[in-house]
Amino acid sequence: MGQRVKALAETEPALQPFADRVQALAQKFQERELITLFASYIESTDQ
């Protein structure tokens, strides 16, 4: 999805702020998912 948003912003510069926001949200989502994954792993090894 990030590649598509970036390509769209390159063809239409007015969409660059939107593309930046989507990319930032995607990064936060990935970070949150990784934290959740590691937390689940730690909990499973503690039992």
mmJSON file of the N, C-alpha and C atoms, coordinates in Angstrom:
{"data_MODEL":{"atom_site":{
"group_PDB":["ATOM","ATOM","ATOM","ATOM","ATOM","ATOM","ATOM","ATOM","ATOM","ATOM","ATOM","ATOM","ATOM","ATOM","ATOM","ATOM","ATOM","ATOM","ATOM","ATOM","ATOM","ATOM","ATOM","ATOM","ATOM","ATOM","ATOM","ATOM","ATOM","ATOM","ATOM","ATOM","ATOM","ATOM","ATOM","ATOM","ATOM","ATOM","ATOM","ATOM","ATOM","ATOM","ATOM","ATOM","ATOM","ATOM","ATOM","ATOM","ATOM","ATOM","ATOM","ATOM","ATOM","ATOM","ATOM","ATOM","ATOM","ATOM","ATOM","ATOM","ATOM","ATOM","ATOM","ATOM","ATOM","ATOM","ATOM","ATOM","ATOM","ATOM","ATOM","ATOM","ATOM","ATOM","ATOM","ATOM","ATOM","ATOM","ATOM","ATOM","ATOM","ATOM","ATOM","ATOM","ATOM","ATOM","ATOM","ATOM","ATOM","ATOM","ATOM","ATOM","ATOM","ATOM","ATOM","ATOM","ATOM","ATOM","ATOM","ATOM","ATOM","ATOM","ATOM","ATOM","ATOM","ATOM","ATOM","ATOM","ATOM","ATOM","ATOM","ATOM","ATOM","ATOM","ATOM","ATOM","ATOM","ATOM","ATOM","ATOM","ATOM","ATOM","ATOM","ATOM","ATOM","ATOM","ATOM","ATOM","ATOM","ATOM","ATOM","ATOM","ATOM","ATOM","ATOM","ATOM","ATOM","ATOM","ATOM","ATOM","ATOM"],
"id":[1,2,3,4,5,6,7,8,9,10,11,12,13,14,15,16,17,18,19,20,21,22,23,24,25,26,27,28,29,30,31,32,33,34,35,36,37,38,39,40,41,42,43,44,45,46,47,48,49,50,51,52,53,54,55,56,57,58,59,60,61,62,63,64,65,66,67,68,69,70,71,72,73,74,75,76,77,78,79,80,81,82,83,84,85,86,87,88,89,90,91,92,93,94,95,96,97,98,99,100,101,102,103,104,105,106,107,108,109,110,111,112,113,114,115,116,117,118,119,120,121,122,123,124,125,126,127,128,129,130,131,132,133,134,135,136,137,138,139,140,141],
"type_symbol":["N","C","C","N","C","C","N","C","C","N","C","C","N","C","C","N","C","C","N","C","C","N","C","C","N","C","C","N","C","C","N","C","C","N","C","C","N","C","C","N","C","C","N","C","C","N","C","C","N","C","C","N","C","C","N","C","C","N","C","C","N","C","C","N","C","C","N","C","C","N","C","C","N","C","C","N","C","C","N","C","C","N","C","C","N","C","C","N","C","C","N","C","C","N","C","C","N","C","C","N","C","C","N","C","C","N","C","C","N","C","C","N","C","C","N","C","C","N","C","C","N","C","C","N","C","C","N","C","C","N","C","C","N","C","C","N","C","C","N","C","C"],
"label_atom_id":["N","CA","C","N","CA","C","N","CA","C","N","CA","C","N","CA","C","N","CA","C","N","CA","C","N","CA","C","N","CA","C","N","CA","C","N","CA","C","N","CA","C","N","CA","C","N","CA","C","N","CA","C","N","CA","C","N","CA","C","N","CA","C","N","CA","C","N","CA","C","N","CA","C","N","CA","C","N","CA","C","N","CA","C","N","CA","C","N","CA","C","N","CA","C","N","CA","C","N","CA","C","N","CA","C","N","CA","C","N","CA","C","N","CA","C","N","CA","C","N","CA","C","N","CA","C","N","CA","C","N","CA","C","N","CA","C","N","CA","C","N","CA","C","N","CA","C","N","CA","C","N","CA","C","N","CA","C","N","CA","C","N","CA","C"],
"label_alt_id":[null,null,null,null,null,null,null,null,null,null,null,null,null,null,null,null,null,null,null,null,null,null,null,null,null,null,null,null,null,null,null,null,null,null,null,null,null,null,null,null,null,null,null,null,null,null,null,null,null,null,null,null,null,null,null,null,null,null,null,null,null,null,null,null,null,null,null,null,null,null,null,null,null,null,null,null,null,null,null,null,null,null,null,null,null,null,null,null,null,null,null,null,null,null,null,null,null,null,null,null,null,null,null,null,null,null,null,null,null,null,null,null,null,null,null,null,null,null,null,null,null,null,null,null,null,null,null,null,null,null,null,null,null,null,null,null,null,null,null,null,null],
"label_comp_id":["MET","MET","MET","GLY","GLY","GLY","GLN","GLN","GLN","ARG","ARG","ARG","VAL","VAL","VAL","LYS","LYS","LYS","ALA","ALA","ALA","LEU","LEU","LEU","ALA","ALA","ALA","GLU","GLU","GLU","THR","THR","THR","GLU","GLU","GLU","PRO","PRO","PRO","ALA","ALA","ALA","LEU","LEU","LEU","GLN","GLN","GLN","PRO","PRO","PRO","PHE","PHE","PHE","ALA","ALA","ALA","ASP","ASP","ASP","ARG","ARG","ARG","VAL","VAL","VAL","GLN","GLN","GLN","ALA","ALA","ALA","LEU","LEU","LEU","ALA","ALA","ALA","GLN","GLN","GLN","LYS","LYS","LYS","PHE","PHE","PHE","GLN","GLN","GLN","GLU","GLU","GLU","ARG","ARG","ARG","GLU","GLU","GLU","LEU","LEU","LEU","ILE","ILE","ILE","THR","THR","THR","LEU","LEU","LEU","PHE","PHE","PHE","ALA","ALA","ALA","SER","SER","SER","TYR","TYR","TYR","ILE","ILE","ILE","GLU","GLU","GLU","SER","SER","SER","THR","THR","THR","ASP","ASP","ASP","GLN","GLN","GLN"],
"label_asym_id":["A","A","A","A","A","A","A","A","A","A","A","A","A","A","A","A","A","A","A","A","A","A","A","A","A","A","A","A","A","A","A","A","A","A","A","A","A","A","A","A","A","A","A","A","A","A","A","A","A","A","A","A","A","A","A","A","A","A","A","A","A","A","A","A","A","A","A","A","A","A","A","A","A","A","A","A","A","A","A","A","A","A","A","A","A","A","A","A","A","A","A","A","A","A","A","A","A","A","A","A","A","A","A","A","A","A","A","A","A","A","A","A","A","A","A","A","A","A","A","A","A","A","A","A","A","A","A","A","A","A","A","A","A","A","A","A","A","A","A","A","A"],
"label_entity_id":["1","1","1","1","1","1","1","1","1","1","1","1","1","1","1","1","1","1","1","1","1","1","1","1","1","1","1","1","1","1","1","1","1","1","1","1","1","1","1","1","1","1","1","1","1","1","1","1","1","1","1","1","1","1","1","1","1","1","1","1","1","1","1","1","1","1","1","1","1","1","1","1","1","1","1","1","1","1","1","1","1","1","1","1","1","1","1","1","1","1","1","1","1","1","1","1","1","1","1","1","1","1","1","1","1","1","1","1","1","1","1","1","1","1","1","1","1","1","1","1","1","1","1","1","1","1","1","1","1","1","1","1","1","1","1","1","1","1","1","1","1"],
"label_seq_id":[1,1,1,2,2,2,3,3,3,4,4,4,5,5,5,6,6,6,7,7,7,8,8,8,9,9,9,10,10,10,11,11,11,12,12,12,13,13,13,14,14,14,15,15,15,16,16,16,17,17,17,18,18,18,19,19,19,20,20,20,21,21,21,22,22,22,23,23,23,24,24,24,25,25,25,26,26,26,27,27,27,28,28,28,29,29,29,30,30,30,31,31,31,32,32,32,33,33,33,34,34,34,35,35,35,36,36,36,37,37,37,38,38,38,39,39,39,40,40,40,41,41,41,42,42,42,43,43,43,44,44,44,45,45,45,46,46,46,47,47,47],
"pdbx_PDB_ins_code":[null,null,null,null,null,null,null,null,null,null,null,null,null,null,null,null,null,null,null,null,null,null,null,null,null,null,null,null,null,null,null,null,null,null,null,null,null,null,null,null,null,null,null,null,null,null,null,null,null,null,null,null,null,null,null,null,null,null,null,null,null,null,null,null,null,null,null,null,null,null,null,null,null,null,null,null,null,null,null,null,null,null,null,null,null,null,null,null,null,null,null,null,null,null,null,null,null,null,null,null,null,null,null,null,null,null,null,null,null,null,null,null,null,null,null,null,null,null,null,null,null,null,null,null,null,null,null,null,null,null,null,null,null,null,null,null,null,null,null,null,null],
"Cartn_x":[0.816,0.0,0.862,1.947,2.821,3.37,3.695,4.214,3.157,1.912,0.829,0.57,0.575,0.338,1.468,2.696,3.846,3.774,3.424,3.305,2.205,1.103,0.008,0.453,1.186,1.661,2.658,3.43,4.38,3.657,2.523,1.775,0.915,0.543,-0.302,0.296,1.188,1.878,0.959,-0.254,-1.179,-1.534,-1.334,-1.649,-0.485,0.638,1.808,1.523,0.819,0.52,-0.284,-1.222,-2.006,-1.102,-0.215,0.703,1.61,2.092,2.943,2.186,0.941,0.116,-0.164,-0.49,-0.745,0.511,1.657,2.911,3.207,2.976,3.2,2.259,1.003,0.047,0.435,0.874,1.297,2.49,3.425,4.603,4.195,3.302,2.833,2.117,1.319,0.603,1.588,2.618,3.629,4.334,4.705,5.387,4.498,3.222,2.292,2.118,2.034,1.884,3.12,4.3,5.526,5.576,5.185,5.167,4.195,3.022,2.031,2.574,3.233,3.81,4.852,5.762,6.793,6.196,5.198,4.547,3.889,3.231,2.601,3.644,4.756,5.832,6.394,6.631,7.176,6.203,4.923,3.916,3.872,4.003,3.933,5.162,6.308,7.512,7.564,6.815,6.788,5.941,5.06,4.134,4.736],
"Cartn_y":[-1.186,0.0,1.253,1.227,2.384,2.789,1.78,2.071,2.751,2.291,2.876,4.323,4.579,5.947,6.858,6.357,7.149,7.454,6.449,6.653,7.664,7.574,8.519,9.943,10.096,11.423,11.979,11.085,11.553,12.067,11.456,11.917,13.135,13.281,14.415,15.026,16.012,16.593,17.113,17.49,17.985,16.901,15.645,14.531,14.153,14.843,14.496,14.518,15.524,15.488,14.244,13.851,12.641,11.412,11.334,10.198,10.119,11.261,11.285,10.775,11.183,10.766,9.263,8.751,7.313,6.517,6.99,6.296,6.314,7.438,7.53,6.599,6.546,5.646,4.186,3.844,2.469,2.089,3.004,2.737,2.515,3.341,3.178,1.851,1.46,0.193,-0.965,-0.929,-1.988,-2.067,-0.929,-0.917,-1.511,-1.147,-1.659,-3.169,-3.648,-5.082,-5.845,-5.29,-5.941,-6.001,-4.92,-4.902,-5.948,-6.042,-7.039,-8.447,-8.686,-10.002,-10.37,-9.458,-9.741,-9.932,-9.143,-9.286,-10.654,-11.096,-12.421,-13.513,-13.363,-14.351,-14.412,-13.254,-13.21,-13.845,-13.534,-14.126,-15.642,-16.14,-17.587,-18.292,-17.631,-18.266,-18.178,-17.255,-17.115,-18.192,-18.823,-19.792,-21.145],
"Cartn_z":[0.0,0.0,0.0,0.72,0.787,-0.569,-1.39,-2.728,-3.59,-3.466,-4.266,-3.867,-2.568,-2.091,-2.542,-2.457,-2.881,-4.38,-5.173,-6.623,-6.945,-6.237,-6.45,-6.119,-5.025,-4.626,-5.642,-6.269,-7.282,-8.521,-8.859,-10.029,-9.716,-8.448,-8.038,-6.768,-6.904,-5.752,-4.648,-4.983,-3.959,-2.947,-3.319,-2.417,-1.5,-1.61,-0.801,0.703,1.243,2.685,3.076,2.226,2.481,2.468,1.489,1.388,2.612,3.063,4.257,5.479,5.602,6.752,6.709,5.537,5.397,5.747,5.285,5.575,7.079,7.74,9.187,9.947,9.534,10.188,9.986,8.788,8.511,9.379,9.55,10.382,11.834,12.353,13.732,13.911,12.911,12.98,13.021,12.179,12.167,13.515,14.074,15.364,16.446,16.454,17.455,17.304,16.071,15.833,16.299,16.075,16.54,18.06,18.716,20.18,20.703,20.086,20.492,20.291,19.176,18.897,19.945,20.247,21.239,22.629,22.979,24.284,24.396,23.341,23.346,23.494,22.806,22.894,24.308,24.905,26.267,27.248,27.111,27.993,27.839,26.626,26.408,26.964,26.989,27.525,29.043,29.633,31.089,31.753,31.001,31.604,31.745],
"occupancy":[1.0,1.0,1.0,1.0,1.0,1.0,1.0,1.0,1.0,1.0,1.0,1.0,1.0,1.0,1.0,1.0,1.0,1.0,1.0,1.0,1.0,1.0,1.0,1.0,1.0,1.0,1.0,1.0,1.0,1.0,1.0,1.0,1.0,1.0,1.0,1.0,1.0,1.0,1.0,1.0,1.0,1.0,1.0,1.0,1.0,1.0,1.0,1.0,1.0,1.0,1.0,1.0,1.0,1.0,1.0,1.0,1.0,1.0,1.0,1.0,1.0,1.0,1.0,1.0,1.0,1.0,1.0,1.0,1.0,1.0,1.0,1.0,1.0,1.0,1.0,1.0,1.0,1.0,1.0,1.0,1.0,1.0,1.0,1.0,1.0,1.0,1.0,1.0,1.0,1.0,1.0,1.0,1.0,1.0,1.0,1.0,1.0,1.0,1.0,1.0,1.0,1.0,1.0,1.0,1.0,1.0,1.0,1.0,1.0,1.0,1.0,1.0,1.0,1.0,1.0,1.0,1.0,1.0,1.0,1.0,1.0,1.0,1.0,1.0,1.0,1.0,1.0,1.0,1.0,1.0,1.0,1.0,1.0,1.0,1.0,1.0,1.0,1.0,1.0,1.0,1.0],
"B_iso_or_equiv":[0.0,0.0,0.0,0.0,0.0,0.0,0.0,0.0,0.0,0.0,0.0,0.0,0.0,0.0,0.0,0.0,0.0,0.0,0.0,0.0,0.0,0.0,0.0,0.0,0.0,0.0,0.0,0.0,0.0,0.0,0.0,0.0,0.0,0.0,0.0,0.0,0.0,0.0,0.0,0.0,0.0,0.0,0.0,0.0,0.0,0.0,0.0,0.0,0.0,0.0,0.0,0.0,0.0,0.0,0.0,0.0,0.0,0.0,0.0,0.0,0.0,0.0,0.0,0.0,0.0,0.0,0.0,0.0,0.0,0.0,0.0,0.0,0.0,0.0,0.0,0.0,0.0,0.0,0.0,0.0,0.0,0.0,0.0,0.0,0.0,0.0,0.0,0.0,0.0,0.0,0.0,0.0,0.0,0.0,0.0,0.0,0.0,0.0,0.0,0.0,0.0,0.0,0.0,0.0,0.0,0.0,0.0,0.0,0.0,0.0,0.0,0.0,0.0,0.0,0.0,0.0,0.0,0.0,0.0,0.0,0.0,0.0,0.0,0.0,0.0,0.0,0.0,0.0,0.0,0.0,0.0,0.0,0.0,0.0,0.0,0.0,0.0,0.0,0.0,0.0,0.0],
"pdbx_formal_charge":[null,null,null,null,null,null,null,null,null,null,null,null,null,null,null,null,null,null,null,null,null,null,null,null,null,null,null,null,null,null,null,null,null,null,null,null,null,null,null,null,null,null,null,null,null,null,null,null,null,null,null,null,null,null,null,null,null,null,null,null,null,null,null,null,null,null,null,null,null,null,null,null,null,null,null,null,null,null,null,null,null,null,null,null,null,null,null,null,null,null,null,null,null,null,null,null,null,null,null,null,null,null,null,null,null,null,null,null,null,null,null,null,null,null,null,null,null,null,null,null,null,null,null,null,null,null,null,null,null,null,null,null,null,null,null,null,null,null,null,null,null],
"auth_seq_id":[1,1,1,2,2,2,3,3,3,4,4,4,5,5,5,6,6,6,7,7,7,8,8,8,9,9,9,10,10,10,11,11,11,12,12,12,13,13,13,14,14,14,15,15,15,16,16,16,17,17,17,18,18,18,19,19,19,20,20,20,21,21,21,22,22,22,23,23,23,24,24,24,25,25,25,26,26,26,27,27,27,28,28,28,29,29,29,30,30,30,31,31,31,32,32,32,33,33,33,34,34,34,35,35,35,36,36,36,37,37,37,38,38,38,39,39,39,40,40,40,41,41,41,42,42,42,43,43,43,44,44,44,45,45,45,46,46,46,47,47,47],
"auth_comp_id":["MET","MET","MET","GLY","GLY","GLY","GLN","GLN","GLN","ARG","ARG","ARG","VAL","VAL","VAL","LYS","LYS","LYS","ALA","ALA","ALA","LEU","LEU","LEU","ALA","ALA","ALA","GLU","GLU","GLU","THR","THR","THR","GLU","GLU","GLU","PRO","PRO","PRO","ALA","ALA","ALA","LEU","LEU","LEU","GLN","GLN","GLN","PRO","PRO","PRO","PHE","PHE","PHE","ALA","ALA","ALA","ASP","ASP","ASP","ARG","ARG","ARG","VAL","VAL","VAL","GLN","GLN","GLN","ALA","ALA","ALA","LEU","LEU","LEU","ALA","ALA","ALA","GLN","GLN","GLN","LYS","LYS","LYS","PHE","PHE","PHE","GLN","GLN","GLN","GLU","GLU","GLU","ARG","ARG","ARG","GLU","GLU","GLU","LEU","LEU","LEU","ILE","ILE","ILE","THR","THR","THR","LEU","LEU","LEU","PHE","PHE","PHE","ALA","ALA","ALA","SER","SER","SER","TYR","TYR","TYR","ILE","ILE","ILE","GLU","GLU","GLU","SER","SER","SER","THR","THR","THR","ASP","ASP","ASP","GLN","GLN","GLN"],
"auth_asym_id":["A","A","A","A","A","A","A","A","A","A","A","A","A","A","A","A","A","A","A","A","A","A","A","A","A","A","A","A","A","A","A","A","A","A","A","A","A","A","A","A","A","A","A","A","A","A","A","A","A","A","A","A","A","A","A","A","A","A","A","A","A","A","A","A","A","A","A","A","A","A","A","A","A","A","A","A","A","A","A","A","A","A","A","A","A","A","A","A","A","A","A","A","A","A","A","A","A","A","A","A","A","A","A","A","A","A","A","A","A","A","A","A","A","A","A","A","A","A","A","A","A","A","A","A","A","A","A","A","A","A","A","A","A","A","A","A","A","A","A","A","A"],
"auth_atom_id":["N","CA","C","N","CA","C","N","CA","C","N","CA","C","N","CA","C","N","CA","C","N","CA","C","N","CA","C","N","CA","C","N","CA","C","N","CA","C","N","CA","C","N","CA","C","N","CA","C","N","CA","C","N","CA","C","N","CA","C","N","CA","C","N","CA","C","N","CA","C","N","CA","C","N","CA","C","N","CA","C","N","CA","C","N","CA","C","N","CA","C","N","CA","C","N","CA","C","N","CA","C","N","CA","C","N","CA","C","N","CA","C","N","CA","C","N","CA","C","N","CA","C","N","CA","C","N","CA","C","N","CA","C","N","CA","C","N","CA","C","N","CA","C","N","CA","C","N","CA","C","N","CA","C","N","CA","C","N","CA","C","N","CA","C"],
"pdbx_PDB_model_num":[1,1,1,1,1,1,1,1,1,1,1,1,1,1,1,1,1,1,1,1,1,1,1,1,1,1,1,1,1,1,1,1,1,1,1,1,1,1,1,1,1,1,1,1,1,1,1,1,1,1,1,1,1,1,1,1,1,1,1,1,1,1,1,1,1,1,1,1,1,1,1,1,1,1,1,1,1,1,1,1,1,1,1,1,1,1,1,1,1,1,1,1,1,1,1,1,1,1,1,1,1,1,1,1,1,1,1,1,1,1,1,1,1,1,1,1,1,1,1,1,1,1,1,1,1,1,1,1,1,1,1,1,1,1,1,1,1,1,1,1,1]
}}}
